[in-house]
Amino acid sequence: MERESESQPFSMSDSDHILLLLSSILALLIIFILINRKKTRFNLPPGNMGWPFIGETIGYLKPYSAISVGEFMEHHIARYGKIYKSSLFGEPTIVSADAGLNRFIFQNEGKLFECSYPRSIGGILGKWSMLVLVGDMHRDMRIISLNFLSHARLRTHLLREVENHTFLVLNAWKDNSVLSAQDEAKKFTFNLMAKHIMSMDPGKPETERLKREYVTFMKGVVSAPLNLPGCAYRKALQVIHHYCT
């Protein structure tokens, strides 16, 4: 009697196995149908979404000559046409190199189209950046910026500062030296902003330190959105965190 009262190990019958298998197959079929419906909901142009999360961002950001559209664009236009889909900066994207479509989009901005930036760029610039805001908030911030750069202010202050900083950059050039136009433009722009907005003089230790962090910040804005140690995007976030805390 004692042996008969002992508990027996639980085991599934053949019918239970079949029922579980059918349930799993049904669930997979439902998921597959939903995914296909989502994919066919929009009539998207041809293209390639690239790697998960980063998409084709790395190829898109490769340097190229200013007299060309770059190897990335040339390859995609030749393969998919002037309008194609891709994944850039962590977002699904439609890329257009068609002049007619681009003109139509610009003419209907705020009507049929709304200007926006990838969330990765918004994470660096902040939610109150004029580049990220849309609608009424964007309009109000733009009005504030235009008032700051009013005609009278431009004539009495900014134009004189532009001239001074232009001579400052030109006087720093040496004969027979090789210059990077991009680096010189960055230097000119930063020095002008630092003086005009924060009253910081070019060449001062604090100005040069802020300039290095500004360059780090800008590299992160136009980089793959990888928040990993050593990546440009993470370094830019650290710069923002340093000045906002």
C-alpha positions in Angstrom: 0.0 0.0 0.0 2.9 2.4 0.8 4.3 1.9 -2.7 1.0 2.7 -4.4 0.7 6.0 -2.5 4.1 7.3 -3.7 3.8 10.2 -6.2 4.6 9.5 -9.8 6.7 11.9 -12.0 4.6 14.0 -14.3 4.8 13.2 -18.0 3.0 14.6 -21.0 0.9 12.4 -23.2 1.2 12.3 -27.0 -1.9 14.4 -27.3 -0.4 17.1 -25.1 2.8 17.2 -27.2 0.7 17.5 -30.4 -1.4 20.3 -28.9 1.7 22.2 -27.8 3.3 21.8 -31.2 0.1 23.0 -33.0 -0.1 26.0 -30.7 3.5 27.0 -31.3 3.0 26.7 -35.1 -0.2 28.8 -35.0 1.6 31.5 -33.0 4.5 31.6 -35.5 2.0 31.8 -38.4 0.2 34.7 -36.7 3.5 36.6 -36.1 4.6 36.0 -39.7 1.3 37.3 -41.1 1.5 40.4 -38.9 5.0 41.1 -40.0 4.2 40.7 -43.7 1.1 43.0 -43.3 3.3 45.6 -41.7 5.9 45.4 -44.5 3.3 45.6 -47.3 1.3 48.5 -45.7 3.4 51.1 -47.4 4.5 51.3 -51.0 8.1 51.9 -50.3 10.9 52.4 -52.9 13.6 49.7 -53.2 16.7 49.8 -51.0 18.6 48.1 -48.2 18.1 48.6 -44.5 21.6 47.4 -43.6 22.6 46.1 -40.2 20.2 46.1 -37.3 20.1 49.4 -35.4 23.0 51.2 -37.1 21.7 50.4 -40.6 23.9 51.9 -43.3 25.0 54.9 -41.2 28.7 54.0 -41.3 28.8 53.8 -45.1 26.8 57.0 -45.4 29.2 59.0 -43.2 32.4 58.0 -45.1 34.3 61.1 -46.3 34.1 62.0 -50.0 35.2 64.7 -52.3 33.2 67.9 -52.3 32.9 67.7 -56.1 30.9 64.4 -56.0 27.9 63.0 -54.1 30.0 60.3 -52.6 30.5 56.6 -53.2 27.5 55.7 -51.0 25.1 57.8 -52.9 26.5 56.9 -56.3 26.2 53.1 -55.5 22.7 53.4 -54.2 21.5 55.6 -57.1 23.0 53.2 -59.6 21.4 50.2 -57.9 18.0 51.5 -56.7 17.4 54.8 -58.5 17.3 58.4 -57.2 14.8 57.6 -54.5 15.5 54.6 -52.2 15.0 53.4 -48.6 17.7 53.0 -46.1 18.3 53.0 -42.3 20.4 56.0 -41.1 21.2 57.2 -37.6 19.0 54.4 -36.1 15.9 55.4 -38.1 14.2 54.0 -41.3 14.8 56.6 -44.0 13.7 57.5 -47.5 16.6 59.1 -49.3 15.8 61.4 -52.3 18.3 62.6 -54.9 15.5 63.6 -57.2 15.3 67.4 -57.7 11.6 67.5 -58.5 10.6 65.5 -55.4 13.0 67.6 -53.1 11.5 70.8 -54.5 8.0 69.5 -53.8 8.9 68.6 -50.2 10.5 72.0 -49.4 7.5 73.8 -50.9 5.1 71.8 -48.7 7.1 71.8 -45.5 4.6 72.4 -42.6 1.7 71.4 -44.9 2.2 67.8 -46.2 5.6 67.3 -44.6 7.0 68.0 -41.2 10.7 68.6 -40.6 12.3 66.3 -38.0 15.6 64.8 -37.1 16.6 61.3 -35.9 16.1 60.6 -32.2 19.8 60.1 -31.8 20.5 63.7 -32.9 17.7 64.9 -30.6 19.4 63.0 -27.7 22.5 65.1 -28.2 21.0 68.5 -29.1 18.3 68.3 -26.4 14.5 68.5 -26.7 14.5 72.3 -26.8 16.9 72.6 -29.7 15.4 74.5 -32.7 16.5 71.7 -35.0 14.4 69.2 -33.1 11.3 71.3 -32.3 8.4 71.2 -34.8 5.2 73.2 -35.3 4.4 76.2 -33.1 7.4 75.7 -30.8 9.8 75.7 -33.7 8.2 78.9 -35.1 8.5 80.6 -31.7 12.2 79.7 -31.2 12.9 80.8 -34.8 11.4 84.2 -34.0 13.5 84.6 -30.9 16.7 83.7 -32.9 15.8 86.1 -35.7 15.3 88.9 -33.1 18.7 88.1 -31.6 20.1 88.6 -35.1 18.1 91.7 -36.0 19.3 94.0 -38.8 20.4 96.7 -36.4 22.4 94.2 -34.3 24.0 92.7 -37.4 25.1 96.2 -38.6 26.4 97.5 -35.3 28.0 94.4 -33.7 28.1 91.2 -35.6 29.5 92.4 -38.9 32.4 94.1 -37.2 33.1 90.9 -35.2 33.0 88.9 -38.5 35.6 91.1 -40.0 37.9 90.9 -37.0 37.7 87.2 -36.8 38.3 86.9 -40.5 41.5 88.8 -40.3 42.5 86.8 -37.2 42.2 83.5 -39.2 43.9 84.9 -42.3 46.8 86.3 -40.3 47.4 82.9 -38.7 48.1 81.3 -42.1 51.7 80.8 -43.0 53.3 80.9 -46.5 53.5 77.5 -48.3 51.5 75.8 -45.6 48.8 73.2 -46.2 45.4 74.2 -44.7 42.2 72.3 -44.1 39.3 74.5 -45.3 36.9 72.5 -43.0 39.1 73.0 -39.9 39.6 76.7 -40.6 35.8 77.2 -41.1 35.1 75.4 -37.8 37.7 77.6 -36.0 36.2 80.8 -37.5 32.6 79.8 -36.7 33.5 78.7 -33.1 35.6 81.8 -32.3 32.8 84.1 -33.6 30.1 82.3 -31.5 32.3 82.3 -28.4 33.0 86.0 -28.6 29.5 87.1 -29.7 27.5 84.9 -27.3 29.8 84.2 -24.4 32.3 87.1 -24.6 35.2 84.6 -24.8 38.4 85.8 -26.6 40.1 83.6 -29.1 43.3 81.9 -28.0 42.5 82.0 -24.3 42.9 78.6 -22.4 39.3 78.4 -21.5 38.3 79.2 -25.1 40.6 76.5 -26.5 39.3 73.9 -24.1 35.7 74.7 -25.0 36.7 74.5 -28.7 38.0 71.0 -28.3 34.8 69.9 -26.6 32.8 71.6 -29.3 34.6 69.6 -31.9 34.0 66.4 -29.9 30.3 67.4 -29.7 30.0 68.0 -33.5 31.7 64.7 -34.3 29.0 63.0 -32.2 26.2 64.7 -34.0 27.2 63.3 -37.4 28.2 59.8 -36.1 26.5 56.4 -35.8 24.2 56.4 -32.7 26.3 54.0 -30.7 26.3 54.8 -27.0 29.3 52.6 -26.3 32.7 53.4 -24.7 35.1 55.1 -27.1 32.4 55.9 -29.7 32.0 59.5 -30.9 28.3 59.5 -30.0 29.0 58.6 -26.4 31.8 61.2 -26.1 29.3 63.9 -27.3 26.8 62.8 -24.7 29.5 63.1 -22.0 30.3 66.6 -23.1 26.6 67.6 -22.9 26.3 65.9 -19.5 29.4 67.8 -18.2 27.9 71.2 -19.1 24.3 70.5 -18.1 25.0 69.1 -14.6 
